[in-house]
Amino acid sequence: MSDRYCVIGNPIAHSKSPLIHAAFAAATGQDLQYERCLAPLEGFETTVRDLIKQGYRGANVTVPFKLEAARLATRLGPRAQAAGAVNTLIFADGEIVGDNTDGPGLVADIVRNAGVPLGGKRILLLGAGGAARGALLPLLSEDPRQIVIANRTLATAEQLVADFAAHADRLAATGFGDVDGSFDVVINATSASLAADVPPVAPSVFGPGVLALDMMYGNEPTVFMDFAASHGAGVRDGLGMLVEQAAEAFLLWRGVRPETGAVLAAMRQAG
């Protein structure tokens, strides 16, 4: 019988993860099944424990359960500890191990797929919520010159910097309206694109040679991407991040890292 995995969320019908993992399994010769799992909003823990009883080997976790997954895990990997959130669960030896592959997926997409090295660069990270928190440690591991965290509520950005005090010399916090200077990479880690909105930062942060990446993705460019492109930046959505974080989860589960290029190209073509 094939090993079973799934992605847990609410809603979940839109998830592309089953297509991605099926492609990874076919490419690497791994015998597994991967499904969508709709969990009741008040029933995440029950859902996970039922999956374990059914013999599932692991699961991905998406909104709105990433914080709850971190609390449920019996052990957290370093990336999940830093993020305070879990998007990958491993069920083994009576444990529920939590990890976070979102940040590594983001970095892999920027460095490998977009071909933009982050060493010595100045990065603007828009937002200070869970998505930004999950990205911070992997971004710092690339040795950027500085990461400026901009948020609508300055105190939230300042708290995020304080939580990563060991890296304080390379971090700064500011409000959206006070972002200053030029940047090499601008990452939108807010949910503004879901509401067809753009974080209110000065257009001057964008320009030729700047990569502007929105963690959101869809069949059309997000409003953030359109705004950045209109001011000269190169733009990228979050589909590559989705594929790369899935590859990292696949590695944790199966011990083999699938190639992502063909899968990403197929996902883009499928729309």
Number of C-alpha atoms within 10 A of each C-alpha: 6 10 13 17 25 22 23 27 22 16 16 16 10 7 16 15 19 17 13 21 24 17 18 23 17 12 14 13 9 14 13 16 16 22 17 20 22 17 20 14 11 9 11 21 17 12 16 22 14 12 19 19 9 10 13 21 19 27 26 27 25 19 12 15 22 23 18 15 26 25 16 18 19 12 17 21 14 13 22 26 16 18 26 20 26 31 26 30 30 22 21 13 7 8 13 23 22 30 27 30 26 30 24 23 23 25 26 23 24 20 14 12 15 14 10 17 17 20 15 12 17 19 24 24 24 28 26 26 16 16 19 23 24 27 24 24 19 21 19 18 12 15 15 17 15 20 26 21 27 26 27 18 13 17 14 19 26 19 13 19 24 15 13 14 12 10 14 13 11 16 22 17 24 20 20 19 13 14 20 14 9 15 21 21 25 24 23 25 25 23 18 17 20 13 8 10 14 19 19 14 18 13 12 14 20 24 19 11 12 22 24 28 26 26 23 22 19 12 9 10 16 23 17 24 23 15 18 24 19 13 15 17 23 19 22 24 21 19 20 27 28 22 26 31 24 26 23 22 27 20 13 17 19 16 10 15 17 21 14 20 14 12 21 19 11 13 16 13 9 8 8
